[in-house]
């Protein structure tokens, strides 16, 4: 589904204006639309861009797409069982085990980005509160005390104004929104250009994993993609021009080790220069940046689009809660506080992996790759790389949650695990689908409603909350509270029976406490969400003051 074409004019006023209808912008629109937020998505073009771009998603990204409403079969994926790193001298010197699932999703998949974008646009198309238009380019912004006025120009040169309570810039690496709010990138641009080649009709011939050929003469990442596709990325050498390497003869020569030139069918090709950059703030006033507009990650760990999807999941529900007066505007400050450190950590990991993939010369390559091979001999260091322990955990140090206490299995500020459950209608589903889109108070083997006063129940519901009880497999509900069975015993061992866990709509653990402290847990969450005096500096600590609720 493409942006609407023709002469349709943008509405003059909306709750949220999203600039950019790529995968991040469309996902943010889908998340906002599920809360009924009046949202407008504008993009310069109508069609989904077909150039080779993102190709990898991890389990967290797939979980966010699930949150946005995409079904498991909404777009085609290839599950990647392992990632291998090869040296032309030492052979395979390292690997990552990406087989298996985390939180109900494969650890790593490849995909075809236009398929994902079409699927997400179809999802957005079914949401009544969202309007998506192509052919509009942002010119400038005027921020008022209670809104942002965006001036956009259509394809006929006419200027239109859109008044939005909040604006999200998801308009890519050359973001106009970022430039208008003065948030310039900090970081580095790699000096090397890379030729990306996507071949088609590789159904029976493509590899089934990801490999990095770490040759200092020509580093080459190589991977399969859905639809019988295969991708190579070739680093250009000094003195080589884009035009020279993009020629059919050069591409055939580069891929001759894998494909008979007579069988080569190039679907897309492009030359990119990789960047490792991050803004020093993801927001300014009522304007927020997401995805490549806020940070650009080199592709060596496949986390560029994943990071943008994390942005969307973090920001969308907070905007919805503020717009519905279920939370104070101060919670929006935690978007930058929570997301920027992890985005920067992923950039740093990608830079480290880049040094492995593209060593400066043969001597450096022999030393680095030899060291990696030696480290793989020790079980502890082999596990560190093979089991992806090197990947920064998506655990916040500060933000919209009560600070974590050492020793707890459930870490406040981290993702609540997902498992297979059965609801009272005897439907088997993933637990996120049972949580829904509310702020959830989950009882481990206990009905949370039974532990709260009528006033506390009312306050939780008023704040956009709902209640859920988790019981063991085979147990049946004995109360009016929503109930799920933990089919594979994947959730109940995480906390003692009687524990209550407050889970944000983005599945981050906000708080947990024994059932005997249920009232305090609710009061702490009310303060985090609704206290007009709370600031970003004290949101991550337990506050024992009486709650001050917004009218």
C-alpha positions as CSV (number, residue, x, y, z in Angstrom):
1,X,0.0,0.0,0.0
2,X,1.5,3.4,-1.0
3,X,1.0,6.8,0.2
4,X,-2.3,8.3,-1.0
5,X,-1.8,10.2,-4.3
6,X,-3.7,12.9,-6.0
7,X,-4.9,16.2,-4.7
8,X,-5.8,15.2,-1.1
9,X,-4.8,18.0,1.2
10,X,-3.3,17.4,4.6
11,X,-5.5,18.1,7.7
12,X,-4.8,21.5,9.2
13,X,-4.5,20.1,12.8
14,X,-3.4,16.7,14.2
15,X,-2.1,15.3,17.4
16,X,1.1,14.0,15.9
17,X,2.8,14.8,12.6
18,X,5.3,12.1,11.5
19,X,7.7,13.3,8.8
20,X,8.9,10.3,6.8
21,X,7.1,7.2,5.8
22,X,9.9,4.7,5.8
23,X,9.8,1.6,8.0
24,X,10.4,3.6,11.2
25,X,7.9,6.4,10.4
26,X,5.2,3.9,9.4
27,X,5.8,1.8,12.5
28,X,5.4,4.9,14.7
29,X,2.2,5.7,12.9
30,X,0.9,2.1,13.4
31,X,1.6,2.3,17.1
32,X,0.0,5.7,17.5
33,X,-3.0,4.6,15.4
34,X,-3.7,1.6,17.7
35,X,-4.2,4.1,20.5
36,X,-6.5,6.2,18.3
37,X,-4.1,9.2,18.2
38,X,-4.9,11.5,15.3
39,X,-1.8,11.1,13.2
40,X,-0.6,12.5,9.9
41,X,2.4,10.9,8.0
42,X,4.0,12.9,5.2
43,X,6.7,11.8,2.8
44,X,8.3,13.4,-0.2
45,X,7.6,10.4,-2.3
46,X,4.6,8.2,-2.9
47,X,6.2,4.8,-3.5
48,X,8.2,2.5,-1.4
49,X,11.9,3.0,-2.3
50,X,13.3,-0.1,-4.0
51,X,17.1,0.6,-3.5
52,X,19.1,-1.9,-1.4
53,X,18.9,-0.9,2.2
54,X,18.2,-2.7,5.6
55,X,18.3,-6.5,5.4
56,X,18.5,-7.8,9.0
57,X,16.1,-7.8,12.0
58,X,16.7,-9.4,15.4
59,X,14.2,-10.8,17.9
60,X,13.6,-7.4,19.6
61,X,12.7,-5.8,16.2
62,X,10.3,-8.6,15.4
63,X,8.7,-8.2,18.8
64,X,8.1,-4.5,18.1
65,X,6.6,-5.3,14.7
66,X,4.3,-7.7,16.6
67,X,3.4,-4.9,18.9
68,X,2.6,-2.7,15.9
69,X,0.1,-5.3,14.7
70,X,2.0,-7.2,12.1
71,X,1.3,-11.0,12.0
72,X,4.0,-13.6,11.8
73,X,3.4,-14.0,8.1
74,X,3.0,-10.4,7.2
75,X,6.3,-10.4,5.3
76,X,8.7,-13.1,4.3
77,X,11.8,-13.8,6.3
78,X,14.8,-16.1,6.3
79,X,16.0,-17.4,9.7
80,X,19.7,-17.1,10.0
81,X,21.3,-19.9,12.1
82,X,24.8,-18.5,12.3
83,X,27.2,-15.7,11.3
84,X,30.7,-16.8,10.3
85,X,33.8,-14.7,10.0
86,X,36.5,-15.9,7.5
87,X,40.1,-14.9,7.0
88,X,41.8,-15.7,3.7
89,X,44.9,-16.8,5.7
90,X,43.4,-18.3,8.9
91,X,40.1,-19.6,7.7
92,X,37.1,-19.3,10.0
93,X,38.2,-17.4,13.1
94,X,34.9,-16.6,14.8
95,X,31.2,-17.3,14.6
96,X,28.0,-16.2,16.3
97,X,25.3,-18.7,17.1
98,X,22.0,-17.1,16.0
99,X,19.9,-20.3,16.0
100,X,16.9,-20.5,18.2
101,X,14.4,-18.0,19.5
102,X,14.2,-15.3,22.2
103,X,10.8,-14.0,23.4
104,X,9.0,-16.0,20.8
105,X,11.0,-14.8,17.8
106,X,14.1,-15.9,15.9
107,X,17.3,-14.3,17.1
108,X,18.2,-13.1,13.6
109,X,16.4,-13.0,10.2
110,X,17.0,-11.4,6.9
111,X,14.2,-9.7,5.0
112,X,13.4,-7.6,1.9
113,X,12.7,-4.1,3.1
114,X,10.0,-3.2,0.5
115,X,8.0,-6.2,1.7
116,X,8.2,-4.9,5.3
117,X,7.3,-1.4,4.2
118,X,4.3,-2.6,2.2
119,X,3.1,-4.7,5.1
120,X,3.4,-1.8,7.6
121,X,1.6,0.6,5.2
122,X,-1.2,-1.9,4.8
123,X,-1.4,-2.1,8.6
124,X,-1.6,1.7,8.9
125,X,-4.2,1.9,6.1
126,X,-6.7,0.1,8.4
127,X,-6.3,2.6,11.2
128,X,-9.0,5.3,11.1
129,X,-7.0,7.9,13.1
130,X,-4.0,7.8,10.7
131,X,-3.7,9.7,7.4
132,X,-0.7,9.0,5.1
133,X,0.1,11.3,2.2
134,X,3.0,11.4,-0.3
135,X,4.3,14.3,-2.3
136,X,4.8,16.7,0.5
137,X,8.2,18.2,1.6
138,X,8.8,19.9,4.9
139,X,10.1,23.5,4.5
140,X,10.2,25.0,8.0
141,X,8.8,24.7,11.5
142,X,7.4,27.2,14.0
143,X,7.1,26.0,17.6
144,X,4.3,27.5,19.7
145,X,3.7,27.1,23.4
146,X,1.2,24.2,22.9
147,X,2.0,23.0,19.3
148,X,4.4,22.9,16.4
149,X,3.3,24.4,13.1
150,X,4.9,22.7,10.1
151,X,4.9,24.3,6.7
152,X,5.0,21.8,3.9
153,X,5.1,22.2,0.1
154,X,3.2,19.9,-2.3
155,X,4.3,18.7,-5.7
156,X,2.6,21.7,-7.4
157,X,4.6,24.2,-5.3
158,X,1.7,25.1,-2.9
159,X,2.5,25.7,0.7
160,X,0.3,24.2,3.4
161,X,0.5,24.5,7.2
162,X,-0.2,21.7,9.7
163,X,-0.5,22.3,13.4
164,X,0.5,19.4,15.5
165,X,0.7,18.9,19.2
166,X,4.0,16.9,18.6
167,X,6.2,16.2,15.6
168,X,8.4,13.2,14.9
169,X,11.2,13.4,12.4
170,X,11.7,9.9,10.9
171,X,13.0,11.3,7.6
172,X,16.3,9.5,7.4
173,X,20.0,10.3,7.5
174,X,19.6,13.7,5.7
175,X,16.7,14.7,8.0
176,X,15.2,18.1,7.3
177,X,13.6,17.9,10.8
178,X,17.0,17.5,12.4
179,X,18.4,20.4,10.5
180,X,15.5,22.7,11.4
181,X,15.9,22.0,15.2
182,X,19.6,22.4,15.1
183,X,20.6,18.9,16.2
184,X,23.7,18.2,14.2
185,X,25.3,14.7,14.1
186,X,28.4,13.9,16.0
187,X,30.6,11.0,15.0
188,X,32.5,9.7,12.0
189,X,32.1,8.9,8.4
190,X,34.1,6.0,7.1
191,X,36.4,6.9,4.3
192,X,35.5,3.8,2.3
193,X,32.6,3.5,-0.1
194,X,30.8,0.1,-0.4
195,X,29.1,-1.4,-3.4
196,X,25.9,-3.2,-2.4
197,X,24.7,-5.9,-4.9
198,X,21.5,-7.8,-4.7
199,X,21.1,-10.7,-7.0
200,X,17.9,-12.6,-7.7
201,X,16.8,-16.1,-8.8
202,X,19.2,-17.7,-6.2
203,X,16.5,-20.0,-4.8
204,X,18.6,-23.2,-4.9
205,X,22.1,-21.6,-4.7
206,X,22.1,-19.0,-1.9
207,X,23.9,-19.6,1.3
208,X,21.8,-20.2,4.4
209,X,23.8,-18.1,6.8
210,X,25.7,-14.8,7.0
211,X,29.4,-14.7,6.3
212,X,32.0,-11.9,6.5
213,X,35.0,-12.4,4.2
214,X,37.5,-10.3,6.2
215,X,40.1,-9.9,3.5
216,X,42.0,-6.6,3.9
217,X,42.2,-6.4,0.1
218,X,38.4,-6.4,-0.2
219,X,36.2,-7.1,2.8
220,X,32.9,-8.6,1.8
221,X,29.8,-9.3,3.9
222,X,27.5,-11.9,2.2
223,X,24.0,-13.1,3.1
224,X,20.8,-14.6,1.8
225,X,17.5,-12.7,1.5
226,X,13.9,-13.8,0.9
227,X,12.5,-14.3,-2.6
228,X,15.6,-16.1,-3.9
229,X,17.8,-13.1,-3.3
230,X,21.4,-12.9,-2.2
231,X,23.4,-9.8,-1.1
232,X,27.1,-8.9,-1.3
233,X,28.8,-5.8,0.0
234,X,32.2,-5.0,-1.5
235,X,34.5,-2.3,-0.2
236,X,35.9,0.0,-2.8
237,X,39.7,0.2,-2.9
238,X,41.5,3.5,-3.1
239,X,41.4,4.8,-6.7
240,X,38.3,2.9,-7.7
241,X,35.4,4.9,-8.9
242,X,31.7,4.2,-8.3
243,X,31.0,4.1,-12.0
244,X,33.9,1.6,-12.6
245,X,32.7,-0.9,-9.9
246,X,29.0,-0.6,-10.7
247,X,29.6,-1.8,-14.3
248,X,28.2,-5.2,-15.2
249,X,31.7,-6.5,-16.0
250,X,33.1,-5.4,-12.5
251,X,30.1,-6.9,-10.7
252,X,30.5,-10.2,-12.6
253,X,34.2,-10.3,-11.7
254,X,33.6,-9.6,-8.0
255,X,30.9,-12.3,-7.7
256,X,32.7,-14.8,-9.8
257,X,33.7,-16.8,-6.7
258,X,30.0,-17.5,-6.0
259,X,28.1,-17.2,-9.3
260,X,28.9,-18.1,-12.9
261,X,28.8,-14.7,-14.6
262,X,26.4,-16.2,-17.2
263,X,23.9,-16.9,-14.4
264,X,24.2,-13.6,-12.6
265,X,21.0,-11.6,-12.4
266,X,21.5,-8.3,-10.6
267,X,18.3,-6.9,-9.1
268,X,19.7,-3.8,-7.5
269,X,23.0,-2.1,-7.0
270,X,24.1,1.0,-5.2
271,X,27.2,2.6,-3.7
272,X,27.0,3.8,-0.1
273,X,29.3,5.4,2.4
274,X,28.8,4.1,5.9
275,X,28.4,6.4,8.9
276,X,28.6,6.1,12.7
277,X,26.8,9.1,14.0
278,X,24.5,10.1,16.8
279,X,22.8,13.4,17.8
280,X,23.5,14.8,21.3
281,X,19.8,14.9,21.9
282,X,16.9,13.0,20.3
283,X,14.4,15.8,21.0
284,X,13.9,19.5,21.3
285,X,10.7,20.9,22.7
286,X,7.8,19.2,21.0
287,X,9.9,17.8,18.2
288,X,11.5,14.3,18.4
289,X,13.9,12.4,16.1
290,X,13.7,8.7,15.4
291,X,15.7,6.2,13.3
292,X,18.4,7.4,11.0
293,X,17.3,11.0,11.7
294,X,18.7,10.5,15.2
295,X,21.5,8.0,14.8
296,X,23.2,6.2,12.0
297,X,24.7,2.8,12.7
298,X,27.3,1.1,10.4
299,X,25.8,-2.2,9.0
300,X,28.3,-4.6,10.5
301,X,25.9,-5.8,13.3
302,X,22.6,-5.4,11.4
303,X,21.2,-3.0,14.0
304,X,20.4,0.2,12.0
305,X,16.7,-0.4,11.4
306,X,16.4,-2.3,14.7
307,X,17.5,0.8,16.6
308,X,14.9,2.9,14.8
309,X,12.2,0.5,15.7
310,X,13.2,0.6,19.3
311,X,12.9,4.4,19.1
312,X,9.3,4.0,17.8
313,X,8.2,1.6,20.5
314,X,9.7,3.8,23.2
315,X,8.2,7.1,22.0
316,X,4.8,6.2,20.6
317,X,3.1,5.1,23.8
318,X,4.5,8.0,25.7
319,X,3.0,10.5,23.2
320,X,-0.3,8.6,23.4
321,X,-0.4,8.7,27.2
322,X,0.4,12.4,27.3
323,X,-2.1,13.3,24.6
324,X,-4.8,11.4,26.4
325,X,-3.9,13.2,29.7
326,X,-3.0,9.9,31.3
327,X,0.6,11.0,32.0
328,X,2.4,14.3,32.5
329,X,4.3,15.8,29.5
330,X,7.5,15.3,31.6
331,X,7.6,11.6,30.7
332,X,8.6,12.6,27.2
333,X,11.9,13.7,28.5
334,X,12.7,10.0,29.2
335,X,12.7,9.1,25.5
336,X,16.1,10.6,25.0
337,X,17.3,9.5,28.4
338,X,16.4,5.9,27.7
339,X,17.1,5.5,24.0
340,X,20.3,7.5,23.3
341,X,22.8,5.6,25.5
342,X,21.7,2.2,23.9
343,X,21.8,3.6,20.4
344,X,25.3,4.9,21.0
345,X,26.3,1.5,22.5
346,X,25.1,-0.2,19.3
347,X,27.0,2.3,17.2
348,X,30.2,1.5,19.2
349,X,29.7,-2.2,18.7
350,X,29.2,-1.8,15.0
351,X,32.4,0.2,14.9
352,X,34.3,-2.5,16.7
353,X,32.9,-5.1,14.3
354,X,33.9,-2.9,11.4
355,X,37.5,-3.0,12.6
356,X,37.3,-6.8,12.5
357,X,35.7,-6.8,9.0
358,X,38.0,-4.3,7.4
359,X,41.5,-4.4,9.0
360,X,43.9,-1.8,7.6
361,X,46.4,-4.2,6.2
362,X,47.5,-7.9,6.1
363,X,49.7,-7.6,9.3
364,X,46.9,-6.0,11.3
365,X,44.4,-8.6,9.9
366,X,46.7,-11.5,10.8
367,X,47.1,-10.1,14.4
368,X,43.4,-9.3,15.0
369,X,42.0,-12.5,13.4
370,X,44.6,-14.7,15.1
371,X,43.7,-13.2,18.4
372,X,40.0,-13.8,17.8
373,X,40.8,-17.4,16.9
374,X,42.8,-17.8,20.1
375,X,40.0,-16.3,22.2
376,X,37.6,-18.8,20.7
377,X,39.6,-21.6,22.3
378,X,38.6,-20.5,25.8
379,X,35.0,-21.4,26.8
380,X,34.2,-18.0,28.5
381,X,35.4,-15.8,25.6
382,X,34.0,-18.2,23.0
383,X,30.6,-17.9,24.7
384,X,31.0,-14.1,24.8
385,X,31.1,-13.9,21.0
386,X,29.2,-17.1,19.9
387,X,26.2,-16.5,22.2
388,X,26.1,-12.7,21.3
389,X,26.9,-11.7,24.9
390,X,28.9,-8.9,23.2
391,X,25.7,-7.3,22.1
392,X,24.6,-4.5,24.5
393,X,21.6,-5.5,26.5
394,X,18.6,-3.2,26.1
395,X,18.5,-2.3,29.8
396,X,18.1,1.3,30.7
397,X,20.1,2.9,33.5
398,X,17.8,5.8,33.9
399,X,14.3,6.6,32.8
400,X,10.6,6.0,33.4
401,X,10.8,3.2,36.0
402,X,11.7,2.6,39.6
403,X,15.4,1.9,40.0
404,X,16.5,-1.8,39.9
405,X,17.6,-3.6,43.0
406,X,20.4,-6.1,42.8
407,X,19.5,-9.7,42.9
408,X,16.0,-9.5,41.3
409,X,15.5,-11.8,38.3
410,X,13.1,-9.2,36.8
411,X,15.2,-6.1,36.1
412,X,13.4,-2.8,36.2
413,X,14.2,-0.8,33.0
414,X,14.5,-4.0,30.9
415,X,12.1,-5.9,28.6
416,X,9.6,-8.2,30.3
417,X,10.1,-11.7,28.7
418,X,7.6,-13.1,26.3
419,X,6.3,-16.7,26.3
420,X,3.5,-18.8,25.0
421,X,0.3,-18.7,27.0
422,X,-3.3,-19.8,26.8
423,X,-6.2,-17.4,27.6
424,X,-9.6,-18.1,29.0
425,X,-11.0,-18.6,25.5
426,X,-8.5,-21.5,25.2
427,X,-6.5,-19.6,22.6
428,X,-2.8,-20.1,22.5
429,X,-0.9,-16.9,21.9
430,X,2.2,-15.0,22.8
431,X,2.0,-13.2,26.1
432,X,2.5,-9.7,24.5
433,X,-0.8,-10.2,22.8
434,X,-2.4,-11.0,26.1
435,X,-0.9,-7.8,27.7
436,X,-2.5,-5.7,25.0
437,X,-1.7,-2.0,24.6
438,X,-2.3,-0.8,28.2
439,X,-0.1,-0.2,31.2
440,X,-0.4,-3.7,32.7
441,X,-0.4,-4.8,36.4
442,X,0.5,-8.5,36.3
443,X,0.0,-10.8,39.2
444,X,2.2,-13.9,39.4
445,X,-0.1,-16.6,40.7
446,X,-2.4,-13.9,42.3
447,X,-5.3,-11.7,41.2
448,X,-3.9,-8.2,41.4
449,X,-7.4,-6.8,41.9
450,X,-7.7,-8.7,45.2
451,X,-4.7,-6.8,46.6
452,X,-5.8,-3.2,45.9
453,X,-8.5,-0.9,47.3
454,X,-11.3,0.3,45.0
455,X,-9.6,3.7,44.9
456,X,-6.3,2.2,43.8
457,X,-8.0,0.1,41.1
458,X,-9.7,3.3,39.8
459,X,-6.5,5.2,39.8
460,X,-4.7,2.5,37.8
461,X,-7.5,2.3,35.2
462,X,-7.6,6.1,35.0
463,X,-3.9,6.0,34.2
464,X,-4.6,3.7,31.2
465,X,-3.9,0.5,33.1
466,X,-5.4,-3.0,33.1
467,X,-5.0,-6.1,35.2
468,X,-3.7,-9.6,34.3
469,X,-3.1,-12.8,36.3
470,X,-0.6,-15.4,35.2
471,X,-1.2,-19.0,36.4
472,X,0.5,-22.3,35.8
473,X,-0.4,-24.5,32.9
474,X,-3.7,-26.4,33.6
475,X,-5.0,-23.8,36.1
476,X,-8.3,-22.1,35.3
477,X,-9.4,-18.6,36.2
478,X,-11.3,-18.2,39.4
479,X,-11.9,-14.5,39.2
480,X,-13.1,-11.7,36.9
481,X,-9.5,-10.6,36.2
482,X,-8.0,-11.4,32.8
483,X,-6.1,-14.7,33.1
484,X,-3.5,-16.6,31.1
485,X,-1.8,-19.9,31.7
486,X,2.0,-20.0,31.4
487,X,2.2,-23.0,29.1
488,X,5.9,-23.7,29.1
489,X,6.7,-22.3,32.6
490,X,8.6,-19.5,31.0
491,X,7.3,-16.6,33.1
492,X,6.3,-17.8,36.6
493,X,9.9,-18.8,37.7
494,X,11.0,-15.2,37.2
495,X,9.3,-13.9,40.4
496,X,7.9,-15.3,43.7
497,X,4.3,-16.3,43.8
498,X,2.2,-13.2,44.8
499,X,4.6,-10.7,43.1
500,X,3.0,-7.9,41.1
501,X,4.8,-6.5,38.0
502,X,4.0,-3.2,36.4
503,X,4.7,-3.4,32.6
504,X,4.8,-0.5,30.3
505,X,3.0,-0.6,26.9
506,X,6.5,-1.0,25.3
507,X,7.0,-4.1,27.5
508,X,9.6,-2.4,29.7
509,X,9.4,-3.4,33.4
510,X,8.4,-0.2,35.3
511,X,8.1,-1.7,38.8
512,X,7.6,-4.9,40.7
513,X,6.9,-5.6,44.4
514,X,5.4,-8.3,46.7
515,X,1.7,-8.4,46.8
516,X,1.8,-7.1,50.3
517,X,3.2,-3.8,48.9
518,X,0.6,-3.5,46.1
519,X,-0.6,-0.1,47.2
520,X,2.9,1.4,47.3
521,X,3.6,-0.1,43.8
522,X,0.6,1.7,42.4
523,X,1.4,5.0,44.1
524,X,5.0,4.9,42.8
525,X,3.8,4.3,39.3
526,X,1.3,7.1,39.6
527,X,4.0,9.5,40.6
528,X,6.3,8.4,37.8
529,X,3.5,8.9,35.2
530,X,1.6,11.8,36.7
531,X,3.5,13.9,39.2
532,X,4.0,17.4,37.7
533,X,7.1,17.8,39.9
534,X,8.9,14.7,38.7
535,X,11.9,15.4,36.6
536,X,14.1,13.2,34.4
537,X,16.8,13.2,37.2
538,X,14.6,11.5,39.8
539,X,12.3,9.3,37.7
540,X,14.5,6.2,38.2
541,X,14.3,6.2,42.0
542,X,11.7,4.9,44.3
543,X,9.6,7.9,45.5
544,X,7.6,7.5,48.7
545,X,5.8,10.9,48.6
546,X,2.0,10.9,48.3
547,X,1.0,11.0,44.6
548,X,-0.1,14.2,43.1
549,X,-2.4,13.3,40.2
550,X,-3.2,15.5,37.3
551,X,-6.8,16.6,36.9
